[in-house]
Amino acid sequence: MRDKLESLWLTETIHLIESESGRFADQDINRQVRSLQTSPIDRIVMRAEMLAKQNGLYTIVKRLLRSAKISFFLLLIVSVFLGASLAFSALSQNPVNLYWALFSLLGVHLITLFIWLCSFFFLSNFGGSLLIHCWLWLAKKLYQKKTVEQLIPAFVKLFGARIRWLIGFVLNLFWTVILTSALLLLLVLFSTQHYSFEWKTTLLSSDTIIHLTHYLGFLPSLLGFDIPNADVIKMSEHALSAGEIRSAWAVWLLGVFIVYGLAVRFLCMVFCGINWLISRRKIELDMDDPDYQILANQLQPLDTQIEDEDQKGHSQWRLASKQIEQGNGAFLVAVDIQDNWHPPENVHFSGFLNTRDSRTQMLDYLQLSPAKKLLIAIDTDRSPDRGLLNFINQLMNKSQQCRIWFINQGKQYHNWQSLSLMQADPVWLTED
């Protein structure tokens, strides 16, 4: 499932890049994809993966995911130390100010929980997460290349509102680790140290403190965490050293911390995790998008029917279908040579590749069944420019063996020779 989501992410990134900057030079890649008998969506995804590997985007995504994994584990380790610091700060004084200790333990947790819930419901355009909003802003500031800059918007567009479940799971996981670490250290400190507890107030009355203590302790009391009685609460305006009183306040503090801290984050983590596992199975490309519909039509499977030259009555294309299908043909093609040139009669001549259509047709057939031997006839009066060399390279990549035949010693002959291409004459085609 992870590999599928990664492939869809790459596909959506390529889609956004092409929407802004135009189509990639993808003729040969399209040809390779069209040779495969699979669904239109699979062909679109395969094309995107091949383009991503070609322009380096695939490597960038792999590096980004690897960095994310390392960062995730580092943050888990940091969360353990953050939890320990919460416990130490809460019990840094003895006697312990109860409500100040409670604020130290739960204050940041409750503030961040409120921010997460607000972003969850009110930032739907950014996948329900303030982090995604910040991520998008940083991506635009730090990355100049379109191939990198579009990674984050593509991620948001593909996953949509489902990102809120993933972000929620990760955030609540970190907080669960933080609060678990704090709880374990609180238990260790309470078990190995003497702590006295007191409450202090300037504005509130003792009755208000009693009511507040009972309100906060109600839910924990349902789980077995006792609430100190009213007399104990009143007397705790000043720290008392009695063991029963110290124990009662320690249990109350732990109960409130577990219920309103650890339990809340754990339940949020489980809830988000389950929803993420369910929703990610529904993530697919939007095939109603006009760009994808056009691309699906362009990636229709190659036509394997090859029209025989003798049936057409002219010498533009002459390649026996049986030879191509078996992939063991030995034949000659002429690239940028005038049509009045006469090829040798003892070899299979497959036509003049002087037009874009004829070249595309030849490459399509070779994609389906590579030739065993292919001899490329070249007129050395023609200069070896980049476009011609690229086409020759594509022919070589679709042939088991390929050679160049210079039919003359034209004015560009020395330039062709300097390329050190493997040469042969038509006799090579008839050799075993």
JOBEL-V286154 format. One record per residue. SS is DSSP state (H for helix, E for strand, C for the rest). OMEGA is omega in whole degrees, 0 to 359 (999 if undefined). D_LAST is the distance of its C-alpha to the last C-alpha in Angstrom with 1 decimal. Layout:
{{SS	OMEGA	D_LAST} {SS	OMEGA	D_LAST}}
//
This chain:
{{C	180	48.6} {H	179	48.7} {H	179	45.0} {H	180	45.6} {H	178	48.6} {H	179	46.8} {H	178	44.0} {H	177	46.7} {H	178	48.5} {H	181	45.4} {H	180	44.9} {H	177	48.6} {H	177	48.4} {H	180	45.5} {H	180	47.4} {H	179	50.6} {H	181	48.7} {H	178	47.1} {H	182	50.4} {H	189	52.0} {H	182	49.4} {C	184	46.9} {C	172	43.4} {C	172	40.8} {C	193	37.6} {C	185	35.9} {H	182	33.4} {H	177	30.3} {H	177	32.2} {H	180	33.6} {H	179	30.2} {H	180	29.1} {H	182	32.3} {H	180	32.1} {C	183	28.8} {C	179	30.8} {C	180	33.0} {C	185	36.3} {C	179	39.9} {H	180	40.9} {H	180	42.8} {H	179	39.9} {H	178	37.7} {H	180	40.5} {H	179	40.9} {H	177	37.2} {H	180	37.1} {H	179	40.2} {H	180	38.8} {H	177	35.7} {H	180	38.0} {H	177	40.3} {H	182	37.6} {H	183	36.5} {H	175	40.0} {C	182	41.3} {H	179	43.6} {H	179	42.0} {H	179	42.7} {H	180	46.2} {H	179	47.0} {H	180	45.7} {H	179	47.9} {H	179	50.8} {H	178	50.6} {H	178	50.4} {H	179	53.5} {H	179	55.2} {H	179	54.8} {H	179	56.1} {H	180	58.9} {H	181	59.8} {H	176	60.2} {H	179	62.1} {H	175	64.4} {H	178	65.0} {H	178	66.2} {H	180	68.3} {H	178	69.8} {H	180	71.1} {H	176	72.9} {H	177	74.2} {H	178	75.7} {H	179	77.3} {H	176	78.8} {H	181	80.3} {H	180	82.1} {H	181	83.4} {H	180	84.7} {H	183	86.4} {C	184	88.2} {C	179	88.7} {C	177	92.5} {C	13	94.9} {C	183	96.7} {E	173	93.9} {E	191	94.7} {H	186	93.4} {H	173	92.5} {H	177	91.2} {H	180	88.9} {H	178	87.9} {H	178	87.0} {H	182	85.0} {H	189	83.0} {H	187	82.4} {H	182	83.1} {H	178	79.6} {H	182	78.0} {H	179	80.2} {H	180	79.7} {H	176	75.9} {H	178	76.0} {H	179	78.0} {H	180	75.6} {H	180	72.6} {H	179	74.4} {H	179	75.3} {H	180	71.8} {H	185	70.5} {H	189	72.7} {H	179	73.1} {C	183	69.8} {H	179	67.6} {H	180	65.8} {H	177	64.4} {C	177	63.5} {C	182	67.0} {C	175	66.8} {H	179	68.5} {H	179	65.8} {H	177	63.2} {H	178	65.4} {H	180	65.7} {H	178	61.9} {H	181	61.2} {H	180	63.8} {H	181	62.3} {H	180	58.7} {H	182	59.8} {H	189	61.7} {H	186	59.1} {C	179	55.8} {C	181	54.9} {C	180	51.2} {H	183	50.8} {H	178	48.0} {H	184	50.5} {H	184	53.7} {H	181	52.6} {H	184	51.8} {H	175	55.4} {H	178	56.2} {H	178	53.0} {H	181	54.2} {H	181	57.6} {H	182	56.4} {H	186	54.0} {H	178	56.4} {H	182	59.6} {H	179	62.8} {H	179	60.9} {H	183	60.8} {H	180	64.5} {H	179	63.7} {H	179	61.2} {H	179	63.4} {H	179	66.4} {H	182	64.8} {H	181	63.8} {H	181	67.2} {H	173	69.2} {H	179	67.1} {H	180	68.0} {H	176	71.6} {H	178	71.6} {H	180	70.4} {H	184	73.0} {H	176	75.8} {H	177	74.7} {H	179	74.8} {H	180	78.2} {H	180	79.5} {H	180	78.4} {H	176	80.1} {H	178	83.2} {H	179	83.5} {H	182	83.1} {H	179	85.7} {H	182	88.2} {H	187	87.8} {H	182	88.4} {C	173	90.7} {C	177	94.2} {C	172	94.1} {C	185	97.1} {E	177	96.7} {E	172	98.8} {C	181	98.7} {C	178	100.2} {C	176	101.1} {C	185	103.2} {C	187	103.3} {C	176	102.7} {C	179	105.3} {H	178	104.9} {H	178	104.9} {H	178	101.9} {H	180	100.0} {H	180	100.9} {H	180	99.6} {H	179	96.4} {H	180	95.8} {H	178	96.3} {H	181	94.1} {H	184	91.2} {H	185	91.7} {H	181	91.9} {H	177	88.2} {H	180	87.7} {H	177	90.8} {H	178	89.0} {C	176	86.5} {C	178	89.2} {C	186	89.8} {C	176	93.6} {C	176	95.5} {C	180	98.4} {C	187	101.7} {H	181	103.9} {H	179	106.1} {H	180	103.3} {H	180	101.9} {H	182	105.3} {H	184	105.9} {C	171	102.4} {C	172	103.6} {C	185	104.2} {C	178	101.8} {C	185	103.0} {C	181	102.0} {C	185	102.6} {H	181	99.5} {H	181	99.7} {H	178	99.7} {H	181	96.8} {H	181	94.8} {H	180	95.6} {H	179	94.5} {H	179	91.3} {H	179	90.4} {H	180	91.2} {H	179	89.1} {H	180	86.1} {H	179	86.5} {H	181	86.6} {H	181	83.6} {H	186	81.5} {H	185	82.4} {H	179	82.3} {H	187	79.6} {H	183	77.1} {H	180	77.4} {H	181	77.0} {H	180	73.8} {H	180	72.4} {H	177	73.0} {H	179	71.5} {H	180	68.4} {H	181	67.9} {H	180	68.6} {H	180	66.2} {H	180	63.5} {H	180	63.7} {H	177	63.6} {H	180	60.6} {H	180	58.7} {H	188	59.6} {H	183	59.1} {H	177	55.7} {H	181	54.1} {H	182	55.1} {C	179	53.4} {C	174	50.9} {C	177	49.7} {C	183	52.1} {C	173	49.9} {C	177	52.9} {C	182	52.3} {H	180	51.2} {H	179	48.5} {H	178	46.9} {H	177	47.1} {H	181	45.4} {H	179	42.7} {H	178	42.2} {H	180	41.7} {H	182	39.2} {C	176	37.2} {C	182	36.8} {C	179	33.4} {C	175	30.6} {C	183	30.4} {C	180	27.3} {C	181	28.0} {C	183	25.8} {C	182	27.3} {C	184	25.1} {H	184	25.5} {H	180	26.6} {H	180	29.4} {H	175	30.7} {C	174	31.0} {C	192	29.9} {C	181	26.9} {C	183	27.6} {C	183	25.1} {C	181	22.2} {C	183	20.0} {C	183	19.6} {H	181	21.2} {H	180	19.0} {H	181	15.9} {H	183	18.0} {H	180	19.7} {H	178	16.7} {C	182	15.4} {C	181	11.7} {C	174	11.9} {E	187	10.3} {E	186	13.4} {E	172	15.9} {E	179	19.4} {E	182	22.4} {E	179	24.9} {C	175	28.4} {C	182	27.7} {C	185	30.2} {C	181	29.6} {C	177	30.2} {C	182	27.0} {C	179	24.6} {C	177	20.9} {C	184	18.4} {C	185	18.4} {C	178	14.8} {C	177	13.6} {E	180	15.1} {E	187	18.0} {E	171	19.8} {E	178	23.0} {E	180	25.3} {E	184	26.2} {C	181	29.6} {C	180	31.9} {H	181	32.6} {H	181	32.1} {H	178	28.7} {H	179	27.5} {H	180	29.1} {H	180	27.5} {H	180	24.0} {H	177	24.6} {H	181	26.2} {H	179	23.2} {H	177	20.8} {H	180	23.5} {H	182	23.3} {C	179	19.5} {C	179	17.4} {E	175	14.3} {E	177	10.9} {E	179	10.4} {E	177	13.6} {E	183	14.6} {E	179	18.4} {E	184	20.3} {E	172	23.6} {C	186	26.7} {C	167	28.2} {C	179	31.6} {C	182	31.4} {C	180	32.6} {C	181	30.5} {C	186	33.1} {H	181	33.1} {H	180	32.5} {H	179	29.4} {H	178	27.9} {H	178	28.7} {H	177	26.9} {H	179	23.7} {H	177	24.1} {H	177	24.4} {H	180	21.2} {H	181	19.4} {H	181	21.2} {C	179	19.9} {E	178	16.1} {E	175	13.8} {E	182	12.4} {E	179	14.4} {E	178	15.0} {E	177	18.0} {E	176	18.4} {E	186	21.9} {C	179	22.8} {C	174	26.0} {C	184	28.2} {C	186	30.9} {C	177	33.9} {C	186	32.1} {H	182	29.3} {H	177	30.6} {H	177	31.2} {H	180	27.6} {H	182	26.5} {C	180	29.0} {C	177	27.1} {C	177	24.3} {C	178	21.5} {C	187	17.9} {E	175	17.0} {C	175	14.2} {C	184	14.4} {C	179	13.0} {H	182	10.5} {H	182	8.6} {H	184	8.2} {H	181	6.6} {C	178	3.8} {C	999	0.0}}
//
